[in-house]
Amino acid sequence: MAAPTIQAVPKLYDVIMWLMGRVEKFPRSHKFTLGDRSVNLALDTLAVLIEATYTRERLPLLRKANVQLEQLRYLIRLCHDFKLLSAKQYAYISNELNEVGKRVGGWIRSQGGAA
């Protein structure tokens, strides 16, 4: 089952790299709230996906990662609504998060669960 892992983990890693670069430019009033929360949630999700790579009981972890991705989507939307991300940046990161979600969903299905 290495194929979904190969797809989901590096994709989320790239999302985190991009996100950290943007959060550095947030104004102080949002950097330590929305910014840090978004980055920490993305890092937590990456940790869950890596853990799922090394365990036999993947399904609960993958479902947790799926929920965390949805939470991250809402935080990113808040960043956009507060004008911390441009429309172009929001479109880009939303698409990337959707790609990660599709890969996690495929991984869930490959484990016999419903995504």
Secondary structure as a PSIPRED ss2 file (coil, helix, strand):
# PSIPRED VFORMAT (PSIPRED V4.0)

   1 M C   1.000  0.000  0.000
   2 A H   0.000  1.000  0.000
   3 A H   0.000  1.000  0.000
   4 P H   0.000  1.000  0.000
   5 T H   0.000  1.000  0.000
   6 I H   0.000  1.000  0.000
   7 Q H   0.000  1.000  0.000
   8 A H   0.000  1.000  0.000
   9 V H   0.000  1.000  0.000
  10 P H   0.000  1.000  0.000
  11 K H   0.000  1.000  0.000
  12 L H   0.000  1.000  0.000
  13 Y H   0.000  1.000  0.000
  14 D H   0.000  1.000  0.000
  15 V H   0.000  1.000  0.000
  16 I H   0.000  1.000  0.000
  17 M H   0.000  1.000  0.000
  18 W H   0.000  1.000  0.000
  19 L H   0.000  1.000  0.000
  20 M H   0.000  1.000  0.000
  21 G H   0.000  1.000  0.000
  22 R H   0.000  1.000  0.000
  23 V H   0.000  1.000  0.000
  24 E C   1.000  0.000  0.000
  25 K C   1.000  0.000  0.000
  26 F C   1.000  0.000  0.000
  27 P C   1.000  0.000  0.000
  28 R H   0.000  1.000  0.000
  29 S H   0.000  1.000  0.000
  30 H H   0.000  1.000  0.000
  31 K H   0.000  1.000  0.000
  32 F H   0.000  1.000  0.000
  33 T H   0.000  1.000  0.000
  34 L H   0.000  1.000  0.000
  35 G H   0.000  1.000  0.000
  36 D H   0.000  1.000  0.000
  37 R H   0.000  1.000  0.000
  38 S H   0.000  1.000  0.000
  39 V H   0.000  1.000  0.000
  40 N H   0.000  1.000  0.000
  41 L H   0.000  1.000  0.000
  42 A H   0.000  1.000  0.000
  43 L H   0.000  1.000  0.000
  44 D H   0.000  1.000  0.000
  45 T H   0.000  1.000  0.000
  46 L H   0.000  1.000  0.000
  47 A H   0.000  1.000  0.000
  48 V H   0.000  1.000  0.000
  49 L H   0.000  1.000  0.000
  50 I H   0.000  1.000  0.000
  51 E H   0.000  1.000  0.000
  52 A H   0.000  1.000  0.000
  53 T H   0.000  1.000  0.000
  54 Y C   1.000  0.000  0.000
  55 T C   1.000  0.000  0.000
  56 R C   1.000  0.000  0.000
  57 E C   1.000  0.000  0.000
  58 R H   0.000  1.000  0.000
  59 L H   0.000  1.000  0.000
  60 P H   0.000  1.000  0.000
  61 L H   0.000  1.000  0.000
  62 L H   0.000  1.000  0.000
  63 R H   0.000  1.000  0.000
  64 K H   0.000  1.000  0.000
  65 A H   0.000  1.000  0.000
  66 N H   0.000  1.000  0.000
  67 V H   0.000  1.000  0.000
  68 Q H   0.000  1.000  0.000
  69 L H   0.000  1.000  0.000
  70 E H   0.000  1.000  0.000
  71 Q H   0.000  1.000  0.000
  72 L H   0.000  1.000  0.000
  73 R H   0.000  1.000  0.000
  74 Y H   0.000  1.000  0.000
  75 L H   0.000  1.000  0.000
  76 I H   0.000  1.000  0.000
  77 R H   0.000  1.000  0.000
  78 L H   0.000  1.000  0.000
  79 C H   0.000  1.000  0.000
  80 H H   0.000  1.000  0.000
  81 D H   0.000  1.000  0.000
  82 F C   1.000  0.000  0.000
  83 K C   1.000  0.000  0.000
  84 L C   1.000  0.000  0.000
  85 L C   1.000  0.000  0.000
  86 S C   1.000  0.000  0.000
  87 A H   0.000  1.000  0.000
  88 K H   0.000  1.000  0.000
  89 Q H   0.000  1.000  0.000
  90 Y H   0.000  1.000  0.000
  91 A H   0.000  1.000  0.000
  92 Y H   0.000  1.000  0.000
  93 I H   0.000  1.000  0.000
  94 S H   0.000  1.000  0.000
  95 N H   0.000  1.000  0.000
  96 E H   0.000  1.000  0.000
  97 L H   0.000  1.000  0.000
  98 N H   0.000  1.000  0.000
  99 E H   0.000  1.000  0.000
 100 V H   0.000  1.000  0.000
 101 G H   0.000  1.000  0.000
 102 K H   0.000  1.000  0.000
 103 R H   0.000  1.000  0.000
 104 V H   0.000  1.000  0.000
 105 G H   0.000  1.000  0.000
 106 G H   0.000  1.000  0.000
 107 W H   0.000  1.000  0.000
 108 I H   0.000  1.000  0.000
 109 R H   0.000  1.000  0.000
 110 S H   0.000  1.000  0.000
 111 Q C   1.000  0.000  0.000
 112 G C   1.000  0.000  0.000
 113 G C   1.000  0.000  0.000
 114 A C   1.000  0.000  0.000
 115 A C   1.000  0.000  0.000
